Amino acid sequence: MLEAINLTCIRDERTLFSELHFAINRGDIVQIEGPNGAGKTTLLRVLTGLSGADRGEVRWQGEALRRQRERWHRDLLFLGHQPGVKNVLSPLENLAFYHAECHEEQRFAALEAVDLLGFEEVAVAQLSAGQQRRVALARLWLSEAPVWILDEPLTAIDVNGVGKLMALFVQHAQRGGLVILTTHQPLPSAAWPLRKISLTAGEAN
Ligand SMILES: Nc1ncnc2c1ncn2[C@@H]1O[C@H](COP(=O)(O)OP(=O)(O)OP(=O)(O)O)[C@@H](O)[C@H]1O
């Protein structure tokens, strides 16, 4: 279980959210929603431990993140706002860099899942925005981490790709993982309940 305990976040003297309290369980798919600037990315970064909250804390399996950095980094896969892949490397080299533990055939299978076969040796810098995002998303097919925190994973992804991702999120939840994501586009209905946490100027519900 991932818990947000009374989180308050103030940036530039503006309260983005205060006393935010929730628990996300294994099997949950959670969408953080809210208008531009509401604090969604900030909340995701606080949940990952990359940014600090002004008050409150985040706990994983009952223990504060700061007390278990090693286990938390093993249990978390965070894909940020930017594609977050290395431009000078090819898709295959990126997956080898991030997932050295996987076999080459698993990396090819992940690239096939995101429709990048044929582009596996091309430098990422030469790929389209959607293809670059797909290289990062291919990591989801290789990850053993139970916690997926994904900032705008669907940006620049076409309808077919969004459908595949939703199916993967459901599969991950069914296996006892949890998914927390932000997106500005409506999610297609999935055969799994979607929880929503809304941020609106200084509030959450
Ligand atoms: N490190 C920081 N220093 C100062 N201000 C910050 C910092 N991080 C975020 N902010 C501000 O906090 C507000 C919320 O930013 P955030 O990126 O979390 O919003 P968001 O809900 O993800 O927005 P969007 O939907 O546009 O991606 C913005 O006004 C931003 O300028």
PDBQT file of the ligand as one rigid body, heavy atoms in Angstrom, charges set to zero:
ROOT
HETATM    1  N1  LIG A 301      10.095  23.665  -8.140  1.00  0.00    +0.000 N 
HETATM    2  C1  LIG A 301       9.149  24.600  -8.329  1.00  0.00    +0.000 A 
HETATM    3  N2  LIG A 301       9.368  25.879  -8.009  1.00  0.00    +0.000 NA
HETATM    4  C2  LIG A 301       8.420  26.828  -8.175  1.00  0.00    +0.000 A 
HETATM    5  N3  LIG A 301       7.208  26.571  -8.683  1.00  0.00    +0.000 NA
HETATM    6  C3  LIG A 301       6.933  25.311  -9.031  1.00  0.00    +0.000 A 
HETATM    7  C4  LIG A 301       7.882  24.251  -8.869  1.00  0.00    +0.000 A 
HETATM    8  N4  LIG A 301       7.312  23.110  -9.300  1.00  0.00    +0.000 NA
HETATM    9  C5  LIG A 301       6.074  23.429  -9.705  1.00  0.00    +0.000 A 
HETATM   10  N5  LIG A 301       5.846  24.751  -9.544  1.00  0.00    +0.000 N 
HETATM   11  C6  LIG A 301       4.606  25.445  -9.855  1.00  0.00    +0.000 C 
HETATM   12  O1  LIG A 301       3.553  24.707  -9.268  1.00  0.00    +0.000 OA
HETATM   13  C7  LIG A 301       2.415  24.712 -10.118  1.00  0.00    +0.000 C 
HETATM   14  C8  LIG A 301       1.979  23.293 -10.390  1.00  0.00    +0.000 C 
HETATM   15  O2  LIG A 301       2.886  22.690 -11.309  1.00  0.00    +0.000 OA
HETATM   16  P1  LIG A 301       2.663  21.181 -11.802  1.00  0.00    +0.000 P 
HETATM   17  O3  LIG A 301       3.662  20.954 -12.881  1.00  0.00    +0.000 OA
HETATM   18  O4  LIG A 301       2.673  20.284 -10.636  1.00  0.00    +0.000 OA
HETATM   19  O5  LIG A 301       1.173  21.246 -12.389  1.00  0.00    +0.000 OA
HETATM   20  P2  LIG A 301       0.359  20.199 -13.274  1.00  0.00    +0.000 P 
HETATM   21  O6  LIG A 301      -0.977  20.027 -12.618  1.00  0.00    +0.000 OA
HETATM   22  O7  LIG A 301       1.150  18.966 -13.492  1.00  0.00    +0.000 OA
HETATM   23  O8  LIG A 301       0.173  20.995 -14.626  1.00  0.00    +0.000 OA
HETATM   24  P3  LIG A 301       0.020  20.527 -16.180  1.00  0.00    +0.000 P 
HETATM   25  O9  LIG A 301      -1.337  19.937 -16.302  1.00  0.00    +0.000 OA
HETATM   26  O10 LIG A 301       0.134  21.814 -16.918  1.00  0.00    +0.000 OA
HETATM   27  O11 LIG A 301       1.139  19.562 -16.474  1.00  0.00    +0.000 OA
HETATM   28  C9  LIG A 301       2.795  25.500 -11.366  1.00  0.00    +0.000 C 
HETATM   29  O12 LIG A 301       2.277  26.790 -11.254  1.00  0.00    +0.000 OA
HETATM   30  C10 LIG A 301       4.318  25.512 -11.331  1.00  0.00    +0.000 C 
HETATM   31  O13 LIG A 301       4.826  26.675 -11.905  1.00  0.00    +0.000 OA
ENDROOT
TORSDOF 0
